[in-house]
Amino acid sequence: QVQLVESGGGLVQPGGSLRLSCIVSGTIVFIYTMGWYRQAPGKERELVATFTNVGSTTYVDFVKGRFTISRDNAKNTVFLQMNNLKPEDTAVYYCNTAGTNARFRWGQGTRVTVSS
């Protein structure tokens, strides 16, 4: 059974940084295209970044240049480095597969609050 455990969220001031982690157990993460998603209050969950099984990355426009997705195969973990955070980045962040891969059961997510 695959489990996704996200961590690293918190309260940060605008312009600050956070590094999110997603530990994947029950499967081998590098065979999948993995993504970070977020869900802001009252909004749908949206995909913000992907890391493919061949190592390429994609980002939605509003996080380009600020967020970096990466993967550590040895730790079976996916990361999201978030810099220059803005209040509109406030959301619960989740990791899961992306693209055509079937989604695993969603984890609990990690809450990011950007506020002064």
ZIPEMO-V798547 format. One record per residue. RES is the residue in one letter. PHI is phi in radians with two decimals (* if undefined). PSI is psi in whole degrees, 0 to 359 (NA if undefined). Layout:
{{RES | PHI | PSI} {RES | PHI | PSI}}
This chain:
{{Q | * | 127} {V | -1.41 | 135} {Q | -2.19 | 141} {L | -2.06 | 124} {V | -2.20 | 110} {E | -1.65 | 147} {S | -2.72 | 171} {G | 1.84 | 354} {G | -1.27 | 177} {G | 2.86 | 191} {L | -1.70 | 128} {V | -2.46 | 150} {Q | -1.37 | 157} {P | -0.95 | 137} {G | 1.58 | 350} {G | -1.40 | 182} {S | -2.31 | 152} {L | -2.50 | 153} {R | -2.14 | 116} {L | -1.61 | 147} {S | -2.18 | 147} {C | -2.33 | 108} {I | -1.55 | 126} {V | -1.87 | 127} {S | -2.18 | 152} {G | 1.64 | 356} {T | -2.77 | 177} {I | -1.81 | 116} {V | -1.17 | 330} {F | -1.29 | 351} {I | -1.48 | 354} {Y | -1.95 | 156} {T | -1.42 | 120} {M | -1.88 | 152} {G | -2.43 | 157} {W | -1.85 | 134} {Y | -2.10 | 164} {R | -2.53 | 153} {Q | -2.34 | 112} {A | -1.46 | 158} {P | -0.97 | 128} {G | 1.33 | 7} {K | -2.14 | 165} {E | -1.29 | 155} {R | -1.18 | 137} {E | -2.31 | 148} {L | -1.45 | 133} {V | -2.02 | 335} {A | -2.76 | 148} {T | -2.31 | 154} {F | -2.31 | 112} {T | -1.38 | 170} {N | -1.20 | 347} {V | -1.83 | 7} {G | 1.66 | 6} {S | -1.55 | 158} {T | -2.21 | 153} {T | -2.40 | 153} {Y | -2.45 | 148} {V | -1.32 | 157} {D | -0.99 | 321} {F | -1.33 | 358} {V | -2.09 | 354} {K | -1.00 | 135} {G | 1.46 | 350} {R | -2.03 | 324} {F | -1.88 | 146} {T | -2.34 | 123} {I | -1.69 | 141} {S | -2.60 | 172} {R | -2.49 | 140} {D | -2.01 | 104} {N | -1.12 | 323} {A | -1.12 | 326} {K | -1.70 | 358} {N | 0.90 | 45} {T | -2.28 | 143} {V | -2.00 | 138} {F | -2.06 | 158} {L | -2.40 | 106} {Q | -1.48 | 123} {M | -2.09 | 118} {N | -2.03 | 163} {N | 0.84 | 50} {L | -1.14 | 146} {K | -2.10 | 157} {P | -0.95 | 327} {E | -1.26 | 354} {D | -1.46 | 355} {T | -1.07 | 124} {A | -3.12 | 171} {V | -1.64 | 128} {Y | -1.81 | 137} {Y | -2.27 | 154} {C | -1.99 | 155} {N | -3.00 | 179} {T | -1.18 | 166} {A | -2.45 | 174} {G | 1.22 | 221} {T | -1.48 | 354} {N | -1.20 | 142} {A | -1.13 | 144} {R | -1.35 | 143} {F | -1.39 | 173} {R | -1.09 | 134} {W | -1.18 | 143} {G | -1.39 | 190} {Q | -1.43 | 347} {G | 1.34 | 173} {T | -2.34 | 131} {R | -1.51 | 131} {V | -2.04 | 125} {T | -2.16 | 122} {V | -1.93 | 111} {S | -2.79 | 147} {S | -1.61 | NA}}
